[in-house]
Amino acid sequence: MIRANTSGGCLTLILDRPEKANALTQDMLAVLADAVESTDARVLILTGAGKVFSAGADLDAVKAGLATAPEWERLSGAIAAFPGLSIAALNGTVAGGAMGMVLACDLRVAVPSAKAFYPVMKLGYLPQPSDPERLAALVGPARAKLILMGGARIGAEEALYMGLFDRIADDPLAAAHDLAADVLAADPAHAAAIKTMIP
């Protein structure tokens, strides 16, 4: 359910469960975290198969306790600590807990039809601990409340305007590779040094 492609210093992790809208299980989260923690790639790209990036947590797994599992924070922490450039290439909508890995990336590129929403208020769960701070850093505290408390579904154009998405592209994976080109051509230490200079 997770496919990994490595080429020329770029690790691409693909959520490959399109028949379930790439809903995440505990095993999928662990595989993703293992891959990010163990890679020596200079660029990390996250994307999905099909028309949805991820619907968030698998509903059956939620009933078994997935909503509060530590694997969510482990994954987003691993992505945030990745020393190279991390890009979410959103092939479609991102929802719920899947927002965590997307927020932890350095950049987010999405198809024009993508939406983002995080319905924790409606579902009665708290967001993962690091997600509200990362969300507020991108869009500001009021808009973070709009998403987390107001249950707003944010379309791609609005997400671009508020800073949640960085680019809109018909082919976000190709756009991600374009954005990664300079990092892949540079000394890894140089890219890591620049990243540490940006709060």
C-alpha positions in Angstrom: 0.0 0.0 0.0 3.1 2.2 0.0 5.3 2.3 -3.0 8.8 3.8 -2.9 10.8 4.9 -5.9 14.4 6.2 -5.6 16.1 7.9 -8.5 19.0 10.3 -8.6 18.8 11.3 -5.0 15.1 11.7 -4.9 12.8 9.3 -2.8 9.2 9.3 -3.9 6.7 7.7 -1.5 3.4 6.9 -3.1 0.2 6.1 -1.1 -1.2 3.3 -3.2 -4.6 2.4 -1.9 -6.8 4.2 -4.4 -9.8 1.9 -3.9 -10.0 3.3 -0.3 -9.1 6.9 -1.2 -5.6 6.2 0.1 -7.0 6.0 3.7 -4.1 5.4 6.1 -3.6 2.4 8.4 -1.1 2.0 11.2 1.1 -0.2 9.1 1.1 2.4 6.3 2.2 5.1 8.7 4.9 2.9 10.1 6.2 2.1 6.6 6.2 5.8 5.6 8.1 6.7 8.8 10.6 4.0 8.4 11.3 5.1 4.8 11.8 8.7 5.8 14.0 8.0 8.8 16.3 5.6 6.9 16.7 7.4 3.6 19.9 9.2 2.5 18.0 10.9 -0.3 18.3 14.7 -0.9 14.7 15.2 -1.9 11.6 13.6 -0.5 8.3 13.6 -2.5 5.0 12.4 -1.1 2.2 11.7 -3.5 -0.8 9.4 -4.0 -2.3 7.0 -6.5 -5.6 7.8 -8.0 -7.7 10.9 -7.7 -7.3 11.5 -3.9 -4.1 12.1 -2.0 -5.5 10.7 1.2 -8.9 10.7 3.0 -7.0 10.5 6.3 -7.3 7.6 8.7 -8.9 4.3 7.7 -12.3 4.3 9.5 -12.0 0.7 10.6 -8.6 1.4 12.0 -9.9 4.5 13.8 -12.3 2.3 15.8 -9.3 0.3 16.9 -7.5 3.4 18.2 -5.6 4.8 15.1 -6.8 8.3 15.6 -4.6 8.7 18.7 -1.7 6.5 17.6 1.8 7.8 18.0 2.7 6.9 14.4 1.1 10.1 13.1 3.5 12.2 15.1 6.4 10.0 14.4 5.8 10.4 10.6 5.3 14.1 10.6 8.3 14.5 12.9 10.5 12.4 10.6 9.4 14.5 7.6 10.0 17.8 9.5 13.5 16.6 10.4 14.4 15.5 6.9 17.5 17.6 6.0 16.8 17.9 2.3 13.8 19.3 0.5 10.4 17.7 1.1 7.5 18.2 -1.2 3.9 17.0 -1.0 2.7 16.5 -4.6 -1.0 16.4 -4.0 -2.7 14.5 -6.8 -6.1 15.3 -5.1 -7.8 16.1 -1.8 -6.0 15.8 1.5 -8.1 15.3 4.6 -8.0 14.5 8.3 -4.8 13.0 9.7 -3.1 13.0 6.3 -2.8 16.7 6.7 0.0 16.1 9.2 2.5 14.7 6.8 1.5 17.4 4.3 2.0 20.2 6.8 5.4 18.8 7.8 6.7 19.1 4.2 8.6 22.1 3.0 6.4 22.7 0.0 3.0 21.7 -1.2 2.0 21.4 -4.9 -1.6 20.5 -5.7 -3.9 19.7 -8.7 -6.5 22.4 -9.3 -9.3 20.2 -8.0 -7.6 19.4 -4.7 -9.2 20.4 -1.4 -7.9 20.4 2.1 -9.9 19.8 5.3 -9.3 18.5 8.8 -12.6 17.7 10.5 -11.4 17.1 14.0 -14.1 19.3 15.6 -16.9 17.4 13.9 -15.4 14.0 14.7 -14.5 14.7 18.3 -10.8 14.2 18.1 -7.9 16.5 18.8 -5.5 17.2 15.9 -2.1 15.6 16.2 0.0 17.7 18.6 2.3 19.4 16.1 -0.3 20.0 13.4 -2.0 23.2 14.7 1.4 25.0 15.1 2.5 24.0 11.6 -0.8 25.0 10.2 -0.8 28.3 11.9 2.8 29.0 10.8 1.5 28.6 7.2 -1.8 30.3 7.2 -2.0 32.3 10.5 -3.9 31.5 13.7 -7.3 32.7 12.5 -7.3 30.6 9.4 -5.9 27.7 11.4 -9.0 28.0 13.5 -11.2 28.3 10.4 -9.9 24.9 9.3 -9.6 23.1 12.7 -12.6 24.6 14.5 -14.8 25.9 11.6 -14.5 22.7 9.6 -13.8 24.7 6.4 -13.1 22.8 3.2 -10.4 24.8 1.4 -10.2 24.7 -2.4 -6.9 24.8 -4.2 -7.1 28.5 -5.2 -8.0 29.6 -1.6 -5.3 27.3 -0.2 -2.8 29.0 -2.6 -4.0 32.5 -1.5 -3.7 31.7 2.2 -0.3 30.0 1.9 -1.5 26.4 2.6 -0.5 25.4 -0.9 2.6 26.8 -2.7 1.8 25.9 -6.3 -1.1 24.6 -8.3 -0.2 22.4 -11.2 -2.0 19.9 -13.5 0.8 17.5 -12.9 2.0 18.1 -9.3 4.6 15.3 -9.5 6.3 16.8 -12.5 6.1 20.2 -10.8 7.7 18.8 -7.7 10.6 17.4 -9.7 11.1 20.8 -11.3 11.3 22.4 -7.8 13.7 19.7 -6.7 16.2 20.2 -9.5 18.5 22.8 -7.9 18.7 20.8 -4.6 19.5 17.6 -6.5 22.3 19.4 -8.4 23.8 20.9 -5.2 26.0 19.6 -2.5 23.7 18.0 0.1 25.4 20.0 2.9 24.7 23.3 1.1 21.0 22.5 0.8 20.8 21.4 4.4 22.6 24.6 5.6 20.1 26.8 3.7 17.2 24.9 5.2 18.5 25.4 8.7 18.6 29.1 8.1 14.9 29.3 7.4 12.7 29.2 10.6 
